[in-house]
């Protein structure tokens, strides 16, 4: 249960912290209108075709899956997704020197749009803001590829080598980027406060940063709408709307 006292206590911890890290999941972006893909009401759970688009084997093998994926990307970007109060609060924490790193499971790029420094965001599942060629590895802005789709190309190939293009996200069947995972784990080992926001903390290996931080002596603060797998490790659990809780955790200008 959320109380004013609990909020105040967490705000004091954040103000006193020497190295705080945030781990964010789908829940921080649902208030921006982005569906949770993996949850019980998730897009992939309810729509097997959507899951196919996110599975590398189907994406490579089936041009129809790719054409559908491009139409979906176009529809996603046409909705002009905006960061919400939760993303903005984390960016503000960084600006005031209270947050070293955001590790995110989200691919929407909303932390950077909210003002978090790109070099302080680890996107463990990649990003929809870029495309990558599956043959030569070249990356390019998503918007440029979408312009080609708008102009009539249903499945635009790589302009350098003709290979298959895909959003620069980690699809099912693809490995995480080792360097990103290592960076996230290092940060967890060295932080003294880990703020886990909007994640059920059930997707591994990234959920493993919570026990890593806890084992290293960090305080764990969980902000989520529902119970998580890691509630037993938490020093504080704040339940409710992420967009209303996070702004209240930003210490004021007097350093508390
Ligand atoms: Zn290529």
Boltz pocket constraint, residues with backbone or C-beta under 6 A from the ligand:
constraints:
  - pocket:
      binder: B
      contacts: [[A, 133], [A, 134], [A, 135], [A, 136], [A, 137], [A, 138], [A, 158], [A, 159], [A, 160], [A, 161], [A, 162], [A, 163]]
      max_distance: 6.0
